[in-house]
């Protein structure tokens, strides 16, 4: 899975973790946004900080009902039937300057960051307004 796979669509990257209470509490809202805007061109990519706790990550995805969009582990990739650590220079959290959870990054169809929510950015209300404006709701 590469960010280029989402070219031509709006992509909301959700940086979260199974142990992050605010992240988990926000999942019902993300599900609502997904159902509202997915058919109009919104994709969500969950980037979890659960590299050392795969089972907790998988359980959280299932329990919270967020398996309807793509998920990756922050510092690992699935290759040859197992999770393998990636080089630090490929860490997506570092690439987007993520220092707290939850943080969401909105990327436009051309790959340009057009919104940052939480983690030093706007609020969920700001995200809702931006998405409503983008999708003319």
Secondary structure by P-SEA (a helix, b strand, c coil): ccccccccbbbbbbbcccccaaaaaaaaaaaaaaaaccccbbbbbbbbcccccaaaaaaaaaaaccccbbbbbccccccccbbbbcccccccccccccccccbbbbbccccccccccccccccaaaaaaaaaaaacc
